[in-house]
Amino acid sequence: PAVCIRMLGLGRVVTFTSVVVVVFTGLIFNSFWSLYSLFEIPLCTLKNENFCVRPYFGPDEKLDLRVYISTLSSAAASSSLVPILHDNNFSASESWSKTVNVSLPSSARYNQTLYVHVIICPRGKSPFESPGNSQSIRAIVPQTTHILPKSTAFNLIAGANETKSNKSALRPVTHWHPALNIHSVADRLLFDRKTLPSDVWYTVKIVPSTYFYLPILYVDRMSTLQRQTKECIYGCLPICS
């Protein structure tokens, strides 16, 4: 019987185009993997918890929650903070709502921003210890913003003549956020310190010289819309936390 033998030339197997396609595909895969690792953080599965990043406080341990106001965004001394709320029976697993009245300083009613300092610390511990020995977690957010008054903004849209003639009406004034939403993670999560993403390392506060992390504290500012803010006309305003 006859056999047909053919010799086919393959040419160059690796081309510049194929290399670019492989590199681009690898970059896309790495981007998706980074996003997945950020939202699906691998937990520690080791039997010995000493090799895991674990909570410093117990699940049922009561803590101190302190809320202050200040015109300084980085106030570290208690003399520059004005207390507005103190709960010495705080638990991250409990939800509650309280309304407190806040007296605004004259500087905050005009052109200075007022900040809220939220501090969680152990019972009997001062939240103003030195950073090297601190066992407290702090979140600082602005509670006031400077925007145009609602009546002025309406006149600007309508094109009123009095708004054009009155230049002082175009100046932004201080507005107050009536709500302060505080969130704390109640689940006792054990993280693998070898696979914990770097973005999470910056979010979680680690106790110095240990692998214990303090309660994860987050103050939600996105839930308060700009149209819900109140113009600071009076010196005392309520805040719901």
ChimeraX attribute file (.defattr): number of C-alpha atoms within 10 A of each C-alpha:
attribute: neighborCount
match mode: 1-to-1
recipient: residues
	/A:1	2
	/A:2	4
	/A:3	5
	/A:4	4
	/A:5	6
	/A:6	6
	/A:7	5
	/A:8	6
	/A:9	6
	/A:10	6
	/A:11	6
	/A:12	6
	/A:13	6
	/A:14	8
	/A:15	8
	/A:16	7
	/A:17	8
	/A:18	11
	/A:19	11
	/A:20	11
	/A:21	11
	/A:22	10
	/A:23	11
	/A:24	12
	/A:25	12
	/A:26	11
	/A:27	12
	/A:28	11
	/A:29	11
	/A:30	12
	/A:31	12
	/A:32	11
	/A:33	12
	/A:34	13
	/A:35	10
	/A:36	11
	/A:37	14
	/A:38	15
	/A:39	10
	/A:40	10
	/A:41	14
	/A:42	16
	/A:43	15
	/A:44	20
	/A:45	12
	/A:46	12
	/A:47	8
	/A:48	8
	/A:49	13
	/A:50	11
	/A:51	16
	/A:52	20
	/A:53	21
	/A:54	21
	/A:55	20
	/A:56	16
	/A:57	15
	/A:58	8
	/A:59	13
	/A:60	10
	/A:61	12
	/A:62	17
	/A:63	20
	/A:64	20
	/A:65	21
	/A:66	19
	/A:67	20
	/A:68	19
	/A:69	25
	/A:70	23
	/A:71	19
	/A:72	17
	/A:73	15
	/A:74	11
	/A:75	15
	/A:76	14
	/A:77	10
	/A:78	12
	/A:79	8
	/A:80	14
	/A:81	18
	/A:82	16
	/A:83	15
	/A:84	15
	/A:85	16
	/A:86	13
	/A:87	13
	/A:88	15
	/A:89	11
	/A:90	19
	/A:91	18
	/A:92	19
	/A:93	11
	/A:94	8
	/A:95	9
	/A:96	5
	/A:97	9
	/A:98	9
	/A:99	13
	/A:100	12
	/A:101	12
	/A:102	16
	/A:103	14
	/A:104	18
	/A:105	14
	/A:106	10
	/A:107	11
	/A:108	20
	/A:109	21
	/A:110	15
	/A:111	13
	/A:112	16
	/A:113	20
	/A:114	23
	/A:115	21
	/A:116	24
	/A:117	23
	/A:118	20
	/A:119	19
	/A:120	24
	/A:121	23
	/A:122	18
	/A:123	15
	/A:124	9
	/A:125	13
	/A:126	14
	/A:127	23
	/A:128	15
	/A:129	13
	/A:130	10
	/A:131	12
	/A:132	9
	/A:133	11
	/A:134	15
	/A:135	23
	/A:136	22
	/A:137	20
	/A:138	16
	/A:139	14
	/A:140	20
	/A:141	16
	/A:142	18
	/A:143	21
	/A:144	23
	/A:145	21
	/A:146	17
	/A:147	16
	/A:148	17
	/A:149	18
	/A:150	12
	/A:151	10
	/A:152	17
	/A:153	15
	/A:154	13
	/A:155	16
	/A:156	15
	/A:157	8
	/A:158	10
	/A:159	11
	/A:160	12
	/A:161	10
	/A:162	12
	/A:163	18
	/A:164	13
	/A:165	10
	/A:166	10
	/A:167	9
	/A:168	9
	/A:169	17
	/A:170	16
	/A:171	12
	/A:172	15
	/A:173	18
	/A:174	22
	/A:175	24
	/A:176	25
	/A:177	23
	/A:178	17
	/A:179	19
	/A:180	20
	/A:181	14
	/A:182	15
	/A:183	13
	/A:184	15
	/A:185	13
	/A:186	14
	/A:187	11
	/A:188	13
	/A:189	13
	/A:190	19
	/A:191	22
	/A:192	19
	/A:193	16
	/A:194	11
	/A:195	12
	/A:196	17
	/A:197	16
	/A:198	9
	/A:199	9
	/A:200	12
	/A:201	12
	/A:202	9
	/A:203	11
	/A:204	15
	/A:205	19
	/A:206	20
	/A:207	18
	/A:208	13
	/A:209	8
	/A:210	11
	/A:211	17
	/A:212	19
	/A:213	21
	/A:214	18
	/A:215	23
	/A:216	17
	/A:217	20
	/A:218	16
	/A:219	16
	/A:220	13
	/A:221	15
	/A:222	8
	/A:223	10
	/A:224	14
	/A:225	9
	/A:226	13
	/A:227	8
	/A:228	12
	/A:229	18
	/A:230	17
	/A:231	20
	/A:232	18
	/A:233	13
	/A:234	9
	/A:235	12
	/A:236	12
	/A:237	17
	/A:238	14
	/A:239	17
	/A:240	13
	/A:241	15
